[in-house]
């Protein structure tokens, strides 16, 4: 799914937009995507997952920086994405904070797995099983990981970053929190499919905004 910035922009406490933010105000962009199709419980992606990531790379016209997490499946996804991209980009060192196997071993309790099997998203299952305060700690780690990427980008950079669900959604939650309660957070922001994601923009006034990959909503937060 290609990323776009078109859509309705909802004003936060530090930024008010009626339409798409002016491009000159967008300093840095992170397209944070969930890794491609996982091979069962193995820390790698399937041949179909490789093909999907390659296809997404072929469609990309903007990325000039890539990032990934410590889990091998994020690296495999980025390698496949780059083979489709077929141009030179800057590769950041592995980024911590947006999910790793140690964290998910803690999150994925039998109760969590049962909640997911019952039809809940990873985001909602974590809230149900672990509670808001514990999830908030993990969400803060995710947001700090995201900010660590912004700190390594130059103005105008567009970074495709591959991580996990619900770590990407957790970061978005903290950005959205001052505008809406977690109960009001749209479901499409709580459950990402493979290679889907959210777009995070950092503007020249230090504000971080988040939108869906189709550009349907943007909410602002002062970073």
C-alpha positions as CSV (number, residue, x, y, z in Angstrom):
1,X,0.0,0.0,0.0
2,X,1.6,3.3,-1.0
3,X,1.8,6.0,1.6
4,X,0.1,9.3,1.0
5,X,-0.4,12.6,2.9
6,X,-3.7,13.6,1.4
7,X,-6.7,13.9,3.7
8,X,-8.2,15.8,6.5
9,X,-5.8,17.3,9.1
10,X,-7.2,17.7,12.6
11,X,-5.7,20.5,14.6
12,X,-3.9,19.6,17.9
13,X,-3.0,22.0,20.7
14,X,0.1,23.2,18.8
15,X,-0.8,22.9,15.2
16,X,-4.1,23.7,13.4
17,X,-4.6,22.6,9.8
18,X,-7.7,22.6,7.6
19,X,-6.0,20.5,5.0
20,X,-2.7,18.8,4.3
21,X,0.2,20.5,6.2
22,X,2.2,22.7,3.9
23,X,5.0,20.7,2.5
24,X,7.6,23.3,3.5
25,X,6.6,22.7,7.1
26,X,7.4,19.0,6.9
27,X,11.0,18.6,7.9
28,X,11.3,14.8,8.3
29,X,9.1,11.8,7.4
30,X,9.0,8.3,8.9
31,X,6.9,5.7,7.1
32,X,6.6,3.1,10.0
33,X,5.5,-0.2,8.6
34,X,4.8,-3.6,10.1
35,X,7.2,-6.3,9.0
36,X,6.1,-8.5,6.1
37,X,4.4,-11.9,6.4
38,X,6.0,-13.9,9.3
39,X,6.9,-17.6,9.0
40,X,4.8,-18.9,11.9
41,X,6.6,-18.3,15.2
42,X,10.0,-18.2,13.5
43,X,11.8,-14.9,13.4
44,X,11.8,-14.6,9.7
45,X,9.4,-13.9,6.8
46,X,8.0,-16.3,4.3
47,X,8.7,-16.4,0.5
48,X,5.3,-14.6,0.1
49,X,6.5,-12.0,2.6
50,X,9.7,-11.5,0.7
51,X,7.7,-11.0,-2.6
52,X,5.3,-8.5,-0.8
53,X,8.2,-6.4,0.5
54,X,9.9,-6.4,-2.9
55,X,6.7,-5.2,-4.5
56,X,6.4,-2.4,-1.9
57,X,9.9,-1.3,-2.7
58,X,9.2,-1.2,-6.4
59,X,6.3,1.2,-5.8
60,X,8.3,3.5,-3.6
61,X,9.4,6.8,-5.1
62,X,10.5,8.8,-2.0
63,X,12.5,6.8,0.5
64,X,16.1,7.8,0.9
65,X,16.7,6.3,4.4
66,X,15.7,3.0,5.9
67,X,15.5,1.7,9.5
68,X,14.6,-1.6,11.2
69,X,14.5,-3.1,14.6
70,X,16.6,-5.8,16.4
71,X,14.3,-8.7,15.3
72,X,15.5,-10.6,12.3
73,X,12.2,-10.4,10.5
74,X,12.4,-6.6,10.4
75,X,15.9,-6.9,8.8
76,X,14.6,-9.5,6.3
77,X,11.8,-7.2,5.3
78,X,14.1,-4.2,4.8
79,X,16.5,-6.3,2.7
80,X,13.6,-7.4,0.5
81,X,12.2,-3.9,0.3
82,X,15.6,-2.6,-0.8
83,X,15.9,-5.2,-3.5
84,X,12.7,-3.8,-5.0
85,X,13.7,-0.2,-4.4
86,X,16.9,-0.7,-6.4
87,X,18.6,2.6,-5.5
88,X,21.1,3.6,-2.9
89,X,19.7,4.8,0.4
90,X,21.2,5.5,3.9
91,X,20.7,2.6,6.3
92,X,20.4,3.4,10.0
93,X,21.7,1.1,12.7
94,X,19.1,-1.1,14.4
95,X,16.6,0.9,16.3
96,X,15.6,-0.2,19.8
97,X,12.3,0.8,21.5
98,X,9.8,-0.2,18.8
99,X,9.7,-3.9,19.7
100,X,12.0,-6.8,20.1
101,X,11.6,-10.5,20.9
102,X,12.3,-10.0,24.6
103,X,9.4,-7.5,24.9
104,X,7.0,-9.7,22.9
105,X,7.9,-12.7,25.1
106,X,6.6,-10.6,28.0
107,X,3.5,-9.3,26.1
108,X,2.4,-12.6,24.5
109,X,1.2,-14.5,27.6
110,X,-1.3,-17.3,27.2
111,X,-4.1,-14.8,28.2
112,X,-2.9,-12.4,25.5
113,X,-2.8,-15.1,22.8
114,X,-6.3,-16.2,23.9
115,X,-7.6,-12.6,23.5
116,X,-6.1,-12.4,20.0
117,X,-7.6,-15.7,19.1
118,X,-11.0,-14.4,20.2
119,X,-10.7,-11.7,17.6
120,X,-9.0,-8.8,19.4
121,X,-6.2,-6.8,17.8
122,X,-2.8,-7.0,19.4
123,X,-3.3,-3.5,20.6
124,X,-6.6,-4.2,22.3
125,X,-5.4,-7.6,23.6
126,X,-2.4,-6.0,25.3
127,X,-4.7,-3.4,27.0
128,X,-7.1,-6.1,28.2
129,X,-4.5,-8.4,29.6
130,X,-1.8,-6.1,30.9
131,X,-3.7,-2.9,31.7
132,X,-3.3,0.7,30.6
133,X,-0.4,1.6,32.8
134,X,1.9,-1.2,31.8
135,X,1.0,-0.7,28.1
136,X,1.7,3.0,28.6
137,X,5.3,2.2,29.6
138,X,5.8,0.1,26.5
139,X,4.2,2.9,24.4
140,X,6.6,5.5,25.8
141,X,9.5,3.2,24.8
142,X,8.0,3.1,21.3
143,X,7.7,6.8,21.0
144,X,11.2,7.3,22.2
145,X,12.4,4.9,19.6
146,X,10.5,6.8,16.9
147,X,12.1,10.1,18.2
148,X,15.5,8.5,18.0
149,X,15.0,8.0,14.3
150,X,13.9,11.6,13.8
151,X,17.1,12.6,15.5
152,X,19.2,10.8,12.9
153,X,17.3,12.3,9.9
154,X,18.1,15.4,7.9
155,X,15.5,17.9,6.8
156,X,13.6,16.5,3.9
157,X,14.5,12.9,4.5
158,X,11.9,10.2,4.0
159,X,12.6,7.1,6.1
160,X,10.9,3.7,5.6
161,X,11.2,2.0,9.0
162,X,10.1,-1.6,9.6
163,X,8.9,-2.6,13.1
164,X,6.0,-4.4,14.7
165,X,2.4,-4.3,15.7
166,X,1.4,-3.0,18.3
167,X,4.6,-1.0,18.9
168,X,3.9,1.3,16.0
169,X,0.3,1.8,17.1
170,X,1.5,2.4,20.7
171,X,3.6,5.3,19.5
172,X,0.6,6.8,17.7
173,X,-1.5,6.4,20.8
174,X,0.7,8.7,22.8
175,X,0.6,11.3,20.0
176,X,-3.2,11.0,19.7
177,X,-3.8,10.9,23.5
178,X,-4.0,14.6,24.0
179,X,-6.7,14.8,21.3
180,X,-8.8,11.8,22.1
181,X,-9.2,9.1,24.7
182,X,-7.8,5.6,23.9
183,X,-11.4,4.4,23.7
184,X,-12.0,6.8,20.9
185,X,-8.9,5.8,18.9
186,X,-10.1,4.5,15.5
187,X,-9.8,0.8,15.1
188,X,-7.8,1.2,11.9
189,X,-5.1,2.8,14.0
190,X,-5.0,-0.2,16.3
191,X,-4.4,-3.1,13.9
192,X,-1.8,-3.0,11.1
193,X,-1.6,-5.8,8.5
194,X,1.8,-6.9,7.1
195,X,3.6,-4.0,5.3
196,X,0.9,-1.6,6.3
197,X,1.8,1.3,8.6
198,X,1.5,4.8,9.8
199,X,3.2,8.0,8.6
200,X,4.9,10.2,11.2
201,X,5.9,13.7,10.2
202,X,8.1,16.1,12.2
203,X,7.5,19.7,11.3
204,X,9.9,22.6,11.6
205,X,8.3,23.8,14.8
206,X,9.1,20.5,16.5
207,X,5.6,19.1,16.2
208,X,5.1,15.4,15.4
209,X,2.0,14.4,13.5
210,X,0.6,11.0,12.6
211,X,-1.6,9.9,9.7
212,X,-2.8,6.6,8.3
213,X,-1.0,5.2,5.3
214,X,-3.9,6.4,3.2
215,X,-3.6,9.9,4.7
216,X,-7.1,9.8,6.2
217,X,-6.4,11.4,9.6
218,X,-3.6,13.6,10.9
219,X,-3.4,14.6,14.6
220,X,-0.7,16.9,16.0
221,X,1.4,16.7,19.2
222,X,4.1,19.0,20.5
223,X,7.3,16.9,20.8
